[in-house]
Amino acid sequence: MGVRSGPKYAMRFETEPPYRHGSVPRTAVLLCNLGTPDAPTAPALRRYLAEFLSDQRVVEIPRLLWWPILHGIILRVRPKRSAAKYASIWTPEGSPLLRWTLRQAQGLAQRLGPHVQVRAAMRYGNPSVASQLEALRAEGVTRVLVLPAYPQYSGTTSASVADAVYQWAARARWVPELRFVNAYHDHPAYIDALAQRVQTHWAAHGRKAHLIMSFHGVPARTLEQGDPYHCQCHKTARLLAERLGLARADYTVTFQSRFGKAKWLEPYTEPTLVRMAQEGRTSAEVFCPGFTSDCLETLEEIAMEVQAAFREAGGTDFAYIEALNDAPAWLDALAAVATQHMQGWPAPDHDDTSPEARAAQREAALAMGANN
């Protein structure tokens, strides 16, 4: 059967920069984080939450059941409440998540050198994955390493980033060579960066009696369905504890940010700290190894809400250890992960084709009828 090529089918592809013969292949890294609203306002939160909570990787309820709940209840009530929370942590540079992700991209670019383009993208909100891929294509990039800012793999996060890339690629005529980093939860450089962050905090503020390692929660059924996230979180925690010289009784792994009434991964962070305080264990600190940038879930949920609940239950000594953000050791770790996954991709400065040879190739292509 022949391939149909009428106008209806041509509309499937977006307008793309014309291919230029003799151009040098270019490589890029797309650093992807979860996302952020454009402003700490109810309208901005409504747009952001609508995109986030419409992702079937995030909410696996059938749309026929979920749509009335999302649009009839959640998007009418939650934006105003969430906007107030974002306002409490907003910075002159925008949301902390955007601020730190952009700085991480800058630091990664410095470490990878001028022959690798680095751009930051948000799975939900701006700058979007599609817009950054478009920008890279316009710059002549032909190879893209997609690097999620999630060290632990989950279908709700890492796979959703891949979905966004594939959705863009489905509309592209010339799809660049793509590679994806699935997880780096046990990468030695990542574990070292976590350990340095904790040790730096201890050196400046002292060490509390107990360390809580809090990871973002996901529905418990994802573990039963084969998602490796739970296991990878525990491996990260174990390796970090070993690196810090902690005994098993010195730390607890918990999960935060539960949404809805379904059972999520346990134990939950806030109830764990409340119970500790009620039992007379009044000194604790919280570190969030899975959050590579400080954001709403760390600065507002942990440093404000969880701390308040801990103190109300009788706790007297609480500390939040900041995320990796733009710590040099973390930027070194990002570079190590990226370099490992770009193995085999030649850098332009290692290309054996001389400028003269490329010019000759271009002239030959033009002589055969090429337009560029």
C-alpha positions as CSV (number, residue, x, y, z in Angstrom):
1,M,0.0,0.0,0.0
2,G,1.4,3.4,-0.9
3,V,2.1,6.3,1.4
4,R,-0.5,9.0,1.3
5,S,1.1,12.5,1.1
6,G,-1.8,14.9,0.6
7,P,-2.1,18.3,2.6
8,K,-4.0,16.5,5.4
9,Y,-1.0,14.4,6.2
10,A,1.6,17.1,5.6
11,M,0.0,19.1,8.5
12,R,1.4,16.5,10.9
13,F,4.8,18.1,10.8
14,E,5.8,21.5,12.2
15,T,7.7,24.0,10.1
16,E,11.4,23.3,10.7
17,P,14.7,25.1,9.9
18,P,15.9,23.9,6.5
19,Y,18.8,21.4,6.6
20,R,22.1,23.0,5.7
21,H,24.6,20.8,4.1
22,G,28.1,20.8,5.5
23,S,27.0,21.9,9.0
24,V,28.7,20.5,12.0
25,P,26.6,18.0,14.1
26,R,26.0,19.5,17.6
27,T,25.2,17.9,21.0
28,A,22.9,19.2,23.8
29,V,21.8,18.3,27.3
30,L,18.2,19.1,28.3
31,L,18.0,19.3,32.0
32,C,14.3,18.7,33.0
33,N,12.6,19.5,36.3
34,L,9.0,19.0,37.4
35,G,7.7,22.5,36.8
36,T,6.4,25.7,38.4
37,P,3.7,28.3,38.0
38,D,4.6,31.5,36.3
39,A,3.5,33.6,39.3
40,P,2.2,33.0,42.8
41,T,-1.3,33.8,41.8
42,A,-4.6,31.8,41.5
43,P,-4.8,32.1,37.7
44,A,-1.2,31.0,37.2
45,L,-1.7,28.1,39.6
46,R,-4.9,27.1,37.8
47,R,-3.0,26.9,34.5
48,Y,-0.1,25.0,36.1
49,L,-2.3,22.5,38.1
50,A,-4.5,21.9,35.1
51,E,-1.5,20.8,33.1
52,F,0.1,18.8,35.9
53,L,-3.0,17.0,37.1
54,S,-4.1,16.2,33.5
55,D,-1.1,14.0,33.0
56,Q,-2.2,10.4,33.2
57,R,1.2,9.5,34.4
58,V,0.5,11.6,37.5
59,V,-3.2,10.7,38.0
60,E,-4.0,7.3,36.7
61,I,-7.8,7.6,37.4
62,P,-9.8,7.1,34.2
63,R,-10.6,10.5,32.7
64,L,-14.3,9.9,32.7
65,L,-14.1,9.8,36.5
66,W,-11.3,12.3,37.0
67,W,-12.3,15.1,34.7
68,P,-15.4,16.2,36.8
69,I,-13.3,16.1,40.0
70,L,-10.4,18.0,38.5
71,H,-12.4,20.7,36.7
72,G,-15.4,20.8,39.0
73,I,-13.7,20.8,42.4
74,I,-9.9,20.9,42.5
75,L,-9.3,23.7,39.9
76,R,-11.9,25.8,41.7
77,V,-10.6,25.4,45.2
78,R,-6.9,24.5,45.2
79,P,-5.3,27.3,43.0
80,K,-6.0,30.1,45.6
81,R,-4.7,28.0,48.5
82,S,-1.6,26.9,46.5
83,A,-0.9,30.5,45.4
84,A,-0.7,31.6,49.0
85,K,1.9,28.8,49.7
86,Y,3.9,29.8,46.6
87,A,3.8,33.4,47.7
88,S,5.5,32.5,51.0
89,I,8.6,31.2,49.2
90,W,8.7,33.3,46.0
91,T,11.9,35.1,45.1
92,P,12.8,38.1,42.9
93,E,14.0,35.5,40.3
94,G,10.7,33.6,40.4
95,S,10.0,30.3,42.0
96,P,12.9,28.7,43.8
97,L,12.6,25.6,41.6
98,L,13.1,27.6,38.4
99,R,15.9,29.7,40.0
100,W,17.9,26.7,41.0
101,T,17.3,24.7,37.9
102,L,18.5,27.5,35.7
103,R,21.6,27.9,37.8
104,Q,22.2,24.1,37.6
105,A,22.0,24.3,33.8
106,Q,24.5,27.2,33.8
107,G,26.9,25.3,36.0
108,L,26.5,22.1,33.9
109,A,27.3,24.1,30.8
110,Q,30.4,25.5,32.3
111,R,31.6,22.0,33.2
112,L,30.7,20.4,29.8
113,G,32.4,23.1,27.8
114,P,31.4,25.1,24.8
115,H,30.8,22.2,22.5
116,V,27.7,21.0,24.4
117,Q,24.6,23.1,24.6
118,V,22.7,22.9,27.9
119,R,19.1,24.1,28.4
120,A,16.7,23.8,31.3
121,A,13.1,22.8,30.8
122,M,10.0,22.2,32.9
123,R,7.7,19.2,32.4
124,Y,4.8,21.5,33.4
125,G,4.9,25.2,32.9
126,N,7.7,27.3,31.4
127,P,10.1,27.0,29.8
128,S,8.4,23.9,28.3
129,V,10.2,20.8,27.0
130,A,8.8,21.4,23.5
131,S,10.0,25.1,23.4
132,Q,13.5,24.2,24.5
133,L,13.7,21.3,22.0
134,E,12.5,23.7,19.3
135,A,15.3,26.2,20.3
136,L,17.9,23.5,20.2
137,R,16.8,22.4,16.8
138,A,17.0,26.0,15.5
139,E,20.6,26.1,16.8
140,G,21.5,23.0,14.7
141,V,21.5,20.5,17.5
142,T,21.4,16.9,16.2
143,R,21.9,14.9,19.4
144,V,20.1,15.5,22.7
145,L,20.6,13.9,26.1
146,V,17.5,14.2,28.2
147,L,18.6,14.5,31.9
148,P,15.7,14.6,34.4
149,A,16.4,16.3,37.7
150,Y,15.0,13.2,39.4
151,P,17.8,10.8,40.6
152,Q,15.2,8.1,41.4
153,Y,13.1,6.8,38.5
154,S,9.4,6.8,38.6
155,G,6.8,6.5,35.9
156,T,5.1,9.5,37.4
157,T,8.2,11.7,36.8
158,S,11.0,10.4,34.6
159,A,8.7,8.6,32.2
160,S,6.5,11.6,32.0
161,V,9.5,13.7,30.8
162,A,10.1,11.1,28.1
163,D,6.4,11.4,27.1
164,A,6.8,15.2,26.6
165,V,9.9,14.6,24.4
166,Y,8.1,11.9,22.4
167,Q,5.1,14.2,21.9
168,W,7.3,16.9,20.5
169,A,9.2,14.3,18.3
170,A,5.9,13.0,16.9
171,R,5.4,16.4,15.3
172,A,9.0,16.7,14.0
173,R,10.2,15.7,10.5
174,W,13.9,15.3,11.5
175,V,14.1,13.9,15.0
176,P,17.5,14.4,16.7
177,E,19.3,11.4,18.1
178,L,17.8,11.0,21.6
179,R,19.2,9.5,24.8
180,F,17.5,9.4,28.2
181,V,19.0,9.1,31.6
182,N,16.5,7.0,33.6
183,A,18.1,7.1,37.1
184,Y,21.3,7.9,38.9
185,H,20.1,7.2,42.5
186,D,23.3,5.3,43.3
187,H,25.8,7.2,41.3
188,P,28.9,7.8,43.5
189,A,29.2,11.5,42.6
190,Y,25.5,12.1,43.5
191,I,25.9,10.3,46.9
192,D,29.1,12.3,47.6
193,A,27.2,15.5,46.8
194,L,24.4,14.6,49.2
195,A,26.9,13.7,51.9
196,Q,28.8,17.0,51.5
197,R,25.6,18.9,51.8
198,V,24.7,17.2,55.1
199,Q,28.2,17.5,56.4
200,T,28.3,21.2,55.5
201,H,25.1,21.8,57.4
202,W,26.4,19.9,60.4
203,A,29.6,21.9,60.4
204,A,27.6,25.2,60.4
205,H,24.6,24.4,62.6
206,G,25.4,21.2,64.6
207,R,23.9,17.8,64.3
208,K,20.5,16.9,65.6
209,A,19.6,13.6,67.4
210,H,17.9,12.0,64.4
211,L,18.0,12.4,60.6
212,I,14.8,12.1,58.6
213,M,15.4,11.4,54.9
214,S,12.2,12.5,53.2
215,F,11.4,11.6,49.6
216,H,8.4,12.6,47.5
217,G,5.6,10.1,47.9
218,V,3.8,8.3,45.1
219,P,0.7,6.0,45.3
220,A,1.6,2.7,47.0
221,R,0.1,0.8,44.1
222,T,2.9,1.9,41.8
223,L,5.3,-0.3,43.8
224,E,3.0,-3.2,43.4
225,Q,2.8,-2.5,39.6
226,G,6.6,-2.6,39.2
227,D,7.8,1.0,39.6
228,P,11.3,0.9,41.1
229,Y,11.0,4.3,42.8
230,H,10.5,2.9,46.4
231,C,13.5,0.6,46.1
232,Q,15.8,3.3,44.6
233,C,14.9,5.8,47.4
234,H,15.9,3.3,50.0
235,K,19.1,2.5,48.2
236,T,20.0,6.2,48.0
237,A,19.2,6.5,51.8
238,R,21.3,3.5,52.6
239,L,24.3,4.6,50.6
240,L,24.1,8.1,52.0
241,A,23.9,6.8,55.6
242,E,27.0,4.6,55.0
243,R,28.8,7.6,53.5
244,L,27.9,9.7,56.7
245,G,28.7,6.8,59.0
246,L,25.2,6.6,60.4
247,A,23.9,3.5,62.2
248,R,20.4,2.3,61.1
249,A,18.9,3.7,64.3
250,D,20.2,7.2,63.5
251,Y,17.9,7.8,60.5
252,T,14.5,7.2,59.1
253,V,13.2,7.1,55.5
254,T,9.8,8.7,55.0
255,F,7.6,9.9,52.1
256,Q,5.9,13.3,51.9
257,S,3.5,15.3,49.7
258,R,0.6,12.8,49.8
259,F,-2.3,13.8,47.6
260,G,-5.9,12.4,47.8
261,K,-7.2,9.6,50.0
262,A,-5.5,6.6,48.4
263,K,-2.7,4.9,50.2
264,W,0.8,6.2,49.3
265,L,4.2,5.0,50.2
266,E,4.7,4.9,53.9
267,P,5.8,6.0,56.5
268,Y,4.5,9.6,55.9
269,T,6.9,12.4,56.9
270,E,4.8,14.6,59.0
271,P,3.0,11.9,61.1
272,T,6.4,10.3,61.7
273,L,7.9,13.5,63.1
274,V,4.7,14.2,65.2
275,R,4.9,10.7,66.7
276,M,8.6,11.2,67.5
277,A,7.9,14.4,69.3
278,Q,5.0,12.8,71.2
279,E,7.3,10.0,72.3
280,G,9.8,12.5,73.7
281,R,12.3,12.5,70.8
282,T,12.3,16.2,70.5
283,S,15.4,16.8,68.3
284,A,15.3,16.0,64.6
285,E,16.5,17.3,61.2
286,V,15.0,16.6,57.7
287,F,16.9,16.2,54.5
288,C,15.2,15.5,51.1
289,P,17.7,13.6,48.9
290,G,15.3,13.2,46.0
291,F,14.7,17.0,45.7
292,T,17.7,18.4,43.8
293,S,16.4,21.9,44.0
294,D,14.6,23.6,46.9
295,C,11.0,24.1,46.0
296,L,7.5,24.3,47.5
297,E,7.7,20.8,48.9
298,T,10.9,21.5,50.8
299,L,10.7,25.2,51.8
300,E,7.0,25.4,52.6
301,E,5.9,21.8,53.3
302,I,9.0,20.7,55.3
303,A,10.7,23.8,56.6
304,M,7.3,25.5,57.6
305,E,4.4,23.1,57.9
306,V,6.2,20.0,59.1
307,Q,8.4,22.0,61.5
308,A,5.2,23.6,62.9
309,A,3.6,20.3,63.4
310,F,6.7,18.8,65.1
311,R,6.9,21.7,67.5
312,E,3.2,21.7,68.3
313,A,3.6,18.0,69.2
314,G,6.3,18.8,71.7
315,G,9.5,18.9,69.5
316,T,12.0,21.6,70.5
317,D,14.9,21.2,68.2
318,F,14.2,21.1,64.4
319,A,16.3,21.8,61.3
320,Y,15.8,21.5,57.6
321,I,18.9,20.8,55.5
322,E,18.7,22.6,52.2
323,A,18.7,20.8,48.9
324,L,21.7,20.4,46.6
325,N,20.7,23.5,44.6
326,D,23.9,24.8,42.9
327,A,26.5,23.2,45.3
328,P,29.7,22.6,43.3
329,A,29.8,18.9,44.2
330,W,26.3,18.5,42.8
331,L,27.1,20.3,39.6
332,D,30.2,18.0,39.3
333,A,27.8,15.1,39.8
334,L,25.5,16.3,37.0
335,A,28.4,16.6,34.7
336,A,29.6,13.1,35.5
337,V,26.2,11.6,34.8
338,A,25.8,13.6,31.6
339,T,29.3,12.7,30.4
340,Q,28.8,9.0,31.1
341,H,25.6,8.9,29.1
342,M,27.1,10.9,26.1
343,Q,29.8,8.3,25.6
344,G,30.3,7.7,21.9
345,W,29.0,11.1,20.8
346,P,31.9,12.9,19.1
347,A,32.5,16.5,20.1
348,P,32.9,19.0,17.2
349,D,36.5,19.7,18.2
350,H,37.2,16.0,17.6
351,D,35.5,15.9,14.2
352,D,38.0,14.8,11.6
353,T,36.3,16.7,8.8
354,S,38.1,20.0,8.0
355,P,36.2,23.2,7.3
356,E,37.5,23.0,3.7
357,A,36.1,19.5,3.3
358,R,32.8,20.5,4.7
359,A,32.6,23.4,2.3
360,A,33.3,21.0,-0.6
361,Q,30.6,18.7,0.6
362,R,28.2,21.6,0.7
363,E,29.1,22.7,-2.8
364,A,28.6,19.1,-4.1
365,A,25.2,18.9,-2.4
366,L,24.1,22.2,-3.9
367,A,25.2,21.1,-7.3
368,M,23.0,18.0,-7.0
369,G,19.9,20.2,-6.3
370,A,20.0,20.9,-2.6
371,N,18.5,24.2,-1.4
372,N,20.9,24.9,1.5
